[in-house]
């Protein structure tokens, strides 16, 4: 990692630990890693973690796993500057600064949920219109094919794909109910898990009535689940 990325990741871990009242020891335990490894990860000295480790650490920090992936990975369509990742749940419209959204919660199927092979399940996100512009005619659109989660090879001369398996879904888009300023809205998509043990994801963005992305690639909705027989 670069010095800038390392400092940003360290700042994120320290800030979230302070906000949650969790020590580094507690965060490490919840993430299933040693305290020494967590300090090394924050300082850029540890080996790049696995996707599963990043998911567990994100759960301990209560942030989106994609936020952590961006410190170690290249995501097509995502900003390359790690400092742009400081805001995790708020976005200003690409076409209108009065268009502002905030991510409130994973209502169902939080990240790292374990599902059975072949299981059908629903993911519900809640977002809120905190700007002054009403949302009308908007859609939630699947963009799995635009994002590749990968990390730099050891030589730094290429990319190693670490997650390219996506969840099955009958819909490629769903309508978003008209939402006035100040109102929250819940968005639900039904997925089908693959039949093999794996970690899989699906990534969605909000588009306007003209098919244009409403917000930048830092504000996307996603689901990440672990598929395994119980």
C-alpha positions in Angstrom: 0.0 0.0 0.0 1.0 3.6 -0.6 1.7 5.9 2.4 -1.5 7.8 1.7 -3.6 4.6 1.5 -2.0 3.2 4.7 -2.7 6.4 6.6 -6.3 6.5 5.4 -6.9 2.9 6.5 -5.3 3.5 9.9 -7.4 6.6 10.3 -10.6 4.6 9.4 -9.8 1.8 11.9 -9.0 4.2 14.7 -12.0 6.4 14.1 -14.5 3.6 13.9 -13.0 1.9 17.0 -13.4 5.1 18.9 -17.0 5.7 17.6 -18.0 2.1 18.5 -16.1 2.0 21.8 -14.0 -0.9 20.7 -10.3 -1.4 21.3 -7.9 -2.8 18.7 -8.0 -6.1 20.7 -11.8 -6.3 20.5 -11.8 -5.4 16.8 -9.2 -8.0 16.0 -11.1 -10.7 18.0 -14.3 -9.9 16.2 -12.5 -10.1 12.8 -10.9 -13.4 13.7 -7.4 -12.1 13.4 -4.6 -11.4 15.9 -4.1 -7.9 17.4 -0.6 -7.9 15.9 -1.9 -8.6 12.4 -4.5 -5.8 12.7 -1.9 -3.3 13.7 0.3 -4.5 10.8 -2.7 -4.2 8.4 -3.4 -0.6 9.6 0.3 0.3 9.2 0.7 -1.4 5.8 3.2 -4.0 7.1 0.9 -7.1 7.0 0.3 -9.2 4.0 -2.8 -8.3 2.0 -5.8 -10.0 3.7 -8.2 -12.5 2.2 -11.7 -11.4 1.1 -13.2 -13.3 4.0 -10.9 -11.4 6.5 -11.9 -8.1 5.0 -15.6 -9.0 5.3 -15.2 -9.9 9.0 -13.2 -6.8 9.7 -15.9 -4.7 7.9 -18.5 -6.3 10.1 -16.5 -5.5 13.3 -16.1 -1.9 12.1 -19.7 -1.7 11.0 -18.8 -0.4 7.5 -19.4 -1.7 4.0 -16.9 -4.4 3.0 -16.5 -2.6 -0.3 -15.0 0.3 1.5 -12.2 -2.0 2.8 -11.9 -3.8 -0.6 -11.0 -0.5 -2.2 -7.9 -0.2 0.0 -6.5 -3.4 -1.4 -8.3 -3.8 -4.7 -9.0 -2.2 -8.0 -12.7 -1.9 -8.7 -13.7 -0.9 -12.2 -15.8 2.3 -11.9 -14.5 3.1 -8.4 -12.3 6.1 -7.6 -8.7 5.2 -7.3 -7.9 7.8 -4.6 -8.3 6.1 -1.2 -8.8 9.5 0.5 -12.1 9.7 -1.4 -13.4 6.8 0.7 -13.7 8.8 3.9 -17.5 9.2 3.6 -19.1 5.8 3.8 -22.9 6.5 3.6 -23.7 9.9 2.1 -23.6 11.1 -1.5 -24.3 14.3 -3.4 -25.9 14.0 -6.8 -23.7 14.0 -9.9 -26.1 16.3 -11.8 -27.6 18.3 -8.9 -25.9 19.2 -5.7 -29.3 19.5 -4.0 -29.8 15.8 -4.6 -28.4 14.1 -1.5 -28.8 10.5 -0.4 -27.8 8.7 2.7 -27.6 4.9 3.4 -29.5 4.1 6.6 -29.2 0.4 7.1 -29.1 -3.2 5.8 -32.7 -4.1 6.8 -32.3 -7.8 5.9 -29.4 -10.1 5.1 -26.5 -8.2 6.6 -23.1 -8.7 5.0 -21.5 -12.0 5.8 -24.8 -13.8 6.3 -24.5 -17.5 5.8 -27.1 -18.9 3.3 -27.6 -22.5 2.1 -26.6 -23.6 -1.3 -29.4 -22.8 -3.7 -31.3 -20.8 -1.1 -33.7 -18.0 -2.2 -33.5 -14.9 0.0 -34.3 -11.2 -0.1 -32.0 -8.3 0.5 -33.5 -5.0 1.7 -31.6 -1.8 1.9 -32.9 1.5 3.4 -31.8 4.8 2.0 -33.1 8.3 2.6 -33.5 11.5 0.6 -31.8 14.1 2.7 -31.6 16.7 -0.1 -34.2 19.2 -1.3 -35.0 17.5 -4.6 -37.8 14.9 -4.8 -36.9 11.5 -6.3 -39.2 10.6 -9.2 -38.9 7.9 -11.8 -35.7 6.4 -10.3 -34.6 2.8 -10.6 -32.2 0.5 -8.7 -30.0 -1.2 -11.4 -27.7 -4.2 -11.2 -24.2 -3.3 -12.3 -22.3 -6.6 -11.5 -20.7 -6.6 -14.9 -19.1 -3.2 -14.3 -17.2 -4.1 -11.1 -14.4 -6.4 -10.7 -12.9 -6.9 -7.2 -9.2 -7.6 -7.6 -5.9 -6.9 -6.0 -2.4 -6.1 -7.2 -0.2 -9.1 -7.8 2.9 -9.5 -5.6 5.1 -8.0 -8.3 2.7 -5.0 -8.6 2.5 -5.6 -12.3 -1.0 -6.9 -12.7 -4.3 -7.7 -11.1 -5.4 -10.8 -9.3 -9.2 -11.3 -9.3 -10.3 -12.2 -5.8 -14.1 -12.1 -6.3 -16.0 -12.4 -9.6 -18.9 -14.6 -8.6 -22.2 -12.9 -8.5 -25.6 -13.9 -7.1 -28.4 -15.0 -9.4 -31.3 -12.6 -9.7 -34.4 -12.5 -11.9 -34.4 -8.8 -12.1 -31.8 -6.5 -13.5 -33.5 -3.4 -12.2 -36.4 -2.5 -9.8 -38.4 0.8 -9.6 -37.8 3.1 -6.6 -41.0 4.6 -5.2 -41.3 8.4 -5.4 -39.5 9.8 -2.4 -39.9 13.3 -1.1 -37.1 15.2 0.7 -36.6 13.8 4.2 -38.3 10.5 3.4 -36.7 7.1 3.7 -37.3 4.3 1.2 -36.7 0.6 1.3 -35.4 -1.3 -1.7 -35.8 -5.1 -1.9 -34.3 -7.6 -4.3 -34.7 -11.3 -4.4 -31.6 -13.5 -5.0 -30.7 -17.1 -5.4 -27.5 -18.5 -3.9 -25.2 -20.8 -6.0 -25.2 -24.5 -5.2 -21.5 -24.6 -4.4 -19.7 -23.3 -1.3 -18.5 -19.7 -2.0 -18.5 -16.1 -1.1 -20.7 -14.1 -3.6 -21.8 -10.6 -4.2 -24.1 -8.4 -6.2 -23.7 -4.6 -6.8 -26.4 -2.1 -7.6 -26.6 1.6 -8.3 -29.4 4.3 -8.5 -30.2 5.7 -11.9 -32.6 8.5 -12.9 -35.5 8.4 -15.4 -32.9 9.0 -18.2 -30.8 6.0 -17.3 -28.0 8.2 -15.8 -26.3 7.3 -12.5 -27.6 9.6 -9.8 -24.5 9.3 -7.6 -20.8 8.5 -7.9 -19.4 4.9 -7.7 -18.6 5.4 -4.0 -22.4 5.2 -3.3 -23.5 1.8 -4.4 -25.7 -0.8 -2.7 -24.5 -4.4 -2.4 -25.0 -7.7 -0.8 -22.3 -10.2 0.1 -23.1 -13.6 1.5 -21.2 -16.8 2.4 -22.7 -19.9 0.9 -22.2 -23.1 2.8 -24.1 -26.2 4.0 -24.9 -26.1 7.7 
